[in-house]
Amino acid sequence: MCKWWAPKLACEIIQQCLIAHGHGGYSNDLPFGQRYRDVLGLQIGDGTANIMKMIISRQMLARHRP
């Protein structure tokens, strides 16, 4: 579940930082633009949120089957 939630939360936080810093946040002067690209890469590399949710639900259902 952390594999889905952590990149999602990181992306939301970095987006707020980019909004707070304006156009300077996307430049190479501040690290936020690179961090945002890194987190997007994690989300793409790990799989989409829907796939992660399906994997989590299968694991949870498998635990409760008789």
DOLO-755642 format. One record per atom (N, C-alpha, C): residue number from 1; x, y, z. Coordinates in Angstrom, 3 decimals. Layout:
[NUM [X Y Z]] ...
This chain:
[1 [0.819 -1.179 0.000]] [1 [0.000 0.000 0.000]] [1 [0.870 1.251 0.000]] [2 [2.005 1.184 0.658]] [2 [2.927 2.326 0.667]] [2 [3.490 2.596 -0.720]] [3 [3.608 1.551 -1.520]] [3 [4.153 1.707 -2.867]] [3 [3.236 2.569 -3.733]] [4 [1.944 2.601 -3.415]] [4 [0.998 3.455 -4.128]] [4 [0.855 4.811 -3.445]] [5 [0.784 4.806 -2.117]] [5 [0.461 6.023 -1.377]] [5 [1.625 7.006 -1.303]] [6 [2.837 6.536 -1.092]] [6 [3.985 7.432 -0.907]] [6 [4.277 8.290 -2.141]] [7 [4.370 7.726 -3.353]] [7 [4.582 8.597 -4.519]] [7 [3.420 9.551 -4.774]] [8 [2.199 9.116 -4.475]] [8 [1.029 9.980 -4.657]] [8 [1.122 11.183 -3.726]] [9 [1.435 10.933 -2.474]] [9 [1.561 12.014 -1.497]] [9 [2.735 12.923 -1.834]] [10 [3.854 12.338 -2.234]] [10 [5.024 13.139 -2.608]] [10 [4.711 14.043 -3.791]] [11 [3.976 13.532 -4.749]] [11 [3.601 14.322 -5.924]] [11 [2.718 15.497 -5.516]] [12 [1.762 15.262 -4.635]] [12 [0.885 16.338 -4.177]] [12 [1.664 17.411 -3.423]] [13 [2.596 16.998 -2.573]] [13 [3.387 17.953 -1.797]] [13 [4.286 18.775 -2.704]] [14 [4.934 18.122 -3.653]] [14 [5.824 18.847 -4.565]] [14 [5.023 19.794 -5.447]] [15 [3.821 19.406 -5.847]] [15 [2.978 20.312 -6.625]] [15 [2.657 21.566 -5.827]] [16 [2.390 21.414 -4.542]] [16 [2.128 22.582 -3.699]] [16 [3.363 23.473 -3.588]] [17 [4.546 22.863 -3.503]] [17 [5.793 23.642 -3.473]] [17 [5.985 24.406 -4.779]] [18 [5.694 23.761 -5.893]] [18 [5.834 24.420 -7.189]] [18 [4.870 25.596 -7.311]] [19 [3.659 25.420 -6.822]] [19 [2.683 26.511 -6.856]] [19 [3.146 27.659 -5.966]] [20 [3.673 27.331 -4.801]] [20 [4.122 28.373 -3.875]] [20 [5.305 29.162 -4.429]] [21 [6.188 28.510 -5.166]] [21 [7.386 29.170 -5.684]] [21 [7.191 29.743 -7.084]] [22 [6.057 29.448 -7.698]] [22 [5.776 30.012 -9.016]] [22 [6.698 29.465 -10.090]] [23 [6.993 30.295 -11.088]] [23 [7.801 29.830 -12.218]] [23 [9.222 29.467 -11.796]] [24 [9.708 30.036 -10.707]] [24 [11.052 29.701 -10.226]] [24 [11.170 28.260 -9.761]] [25 [10.047 27.670 -9.351]] [25 [10.064 26.279 -8.912]] [25 [10.365 25.305 -10.032]] [26 [10.038 25.681 -11.258]] [26 [10.279 24.813 -12.408]] [26 [11.673 24.994 -12.997]] [27 [12.378 26.033 -12.574]] [27 [13.714 26.293 -13.124]] [27 [14.737 25.360 -12.487]] [28 [15.952 25.440 -12.974]] [28 [17.028 24.618 -12.411]] [28 [17.639 25.250 -11.171]] [29 [17.181 26.445 -10.802]] [29 [17.712 27.110 -9.614]] [29 [17.238 26.446 -8.327]] [30 [16.037 25.905 -8.347]] [30 [15.476 25.220 -7.181]] [30 [15.287 23.737 -7.516]] [31 [15.373 22.858 -6.520]] [31 [15.318 21.409 -6.802]] [31 [13.914 20.847 -7.019]] [32 [12.876 21.676 -6.900]] [32 [11.515 21.139 -6.938]] [32 [11.145 20.544 -8.290]] [33 [11.563 21.193 -9.360]] [33 [11.243 20.681 -10.695]] [33 [11.825 19.300 -10.930]] [34 [13.069 19.097 -10.515]] [34 [13.700 17.785 -10.673]] [34 [13.038 16.750 -9.773]] [35 [12.689 17.140 -8.548]] [35 [12.014 16.205 -7.638]] [35 [10.661 15.773 -8.208]] [36 [9.962 16.727 -8.819]] [36 [8.660 16.415 -9.415]] [36 [8.824 15.400 -10.545]] [37 [9.820 15.600 -11.384]] [37 [10.069 14.648 -12.470]] [37 [10.479 13.286 -11.919]] [38 [11.250 13.275 -10.839]] [38 [11.651 12.011 -10.222]] [38 [10.440 11.241 -9.701]] [39 [9.543 11.948 -9.020]] [39 [8.365 11.286 -8.457]] [39 [7.444 10.787 -9.564]] [40 [7.295 11.561 -10.628]] [40 [6.485 11.093 -11.751]] [40 [7.093 9.833 -12.359]] [41 [8.413 9.775 -12.417]] [41 [9.086 8.572 -12.900]] [41 [8.814 7.374 -12.013]] [42 [8.768 7.597 -10.702]] [42 [8.440 6.507 -9.780]] [42 [7.024 6.003 -10.015]] [43 [6.099 6.925 -10.192]] [43 [4.717 6.517 -10.421]] [43 [4.582 5.725 -11.714]] [44 [5.275 6.139 -12.741]] [44 [5.205 5.431 -14.020]] [44 [5.916 4.085 -13.924]] [45 [7.074 4.063 -13.291]] [45 [7.856 2.834 -13.187]] [45 [7.199 1.775 -12.327]] [46 [6.538 2.193 -11.255]] [46 [5.883 1.242 -10.362]] [46 [4.558 0.747 -10.908]] [47 [3.979 1.476 -11.820]] [47 [2.664 1.128 -12.353]] [47 [1.667 2.201 -11.976]] [48 [0.584 2.247 -12.716]] [48 [-0.408 3.276 -12.447]] [48 [-1.101 3.026 -11.116]] [49 [-1.764 4.047 -10.626]] [49 [-2.460 3.940 -9.343]] [49 [-3.538 2.863 -9.391]] [50 [-4.224 2.745 -10.512]] [50 [-5.273 1.726 -10.622]] [50 [-4.701 0.316 -10.525]] [51 [-3.565 0.079 -11.141]] [51 [-2.932 -1.238 -11.062]] [51 [-2.502 -1.525 -9.630]] [52 [-1.918 -0.523 -8.960]] [52 [-1.503 -0.710 -7.569]] [52 [-2.706 -1.027 -6.684]] [53 [-3.815 -0.338 -6.898]] [53 [-5.019 -0.591 -6.106]] [53 [-5.552 -1.993 -6.358]] [54 [-5.484 -2.466 -7.595]] [54 [-5.929 -3.828 -7.893]] [54 [-5.048 -4.853 -7.191]] [55 [-3.747 -4.627 -7.188]] [55 [-2.826 -5.552 -6.519]] [55 [-3.100 -5.580 -5.023]] [56 [-3.301 -4.401 -4.430]] [56 [-3.578 -4.315 -2.993]] [56 [-4.885 -5.026 -2.663]] [57 [-5.922 -4.794 -3.467]] [57 [-7.213 -5.429 -3.183]] [57 [-7.125 -6.947 -3.318]] [58 [-6.387 -7.451 -4.294]] [58 [-6.215 -8.905 -4.432]] [58 [-5.519 -9.488 -3.212]] [59 [-4.484 -8.807 -2.725]] [59 [-3.769 -9.300 -1.555]] [59 [-4.658 -9.287 -0.319]] [60 [-5.458 -8.242 -0.169]] [60 [-6.338 -8.165 0.998]] [60 [-7.439 -9.219 0.930]] [61 [-7.985 -9.437 -0.259]] [61 [-9.020 -10.461 -0.399]] [61 [-8.451 -11.862 -0.204]] [62 [-7.227 -12.085 -0.638]] [62 [-6.607 -13.403 -0.483]] [62 [-6.412 -13.751 0.991]] [63 [-6.175 -12.764 1.819]] [63 [-5.990 -13.017 3.258]] [63 [-7.279 -13.465 3.932]] [64 [-8.412 -13.018 3.434]] [64 [-9.683 -13.267 4.104]] [64 [-10.482 -14.404 3.488]] [65 [-9.919 -15.083 2.526]] [65 [-10.614 -16.234 1.943]] [65 [-10.459 -17.441 2.856]] [66 [-11.513 -18.229 2.958]] [66 [-11.416 -19.425 3.828]] [66 [-10.594 -20.524 3.218]] 
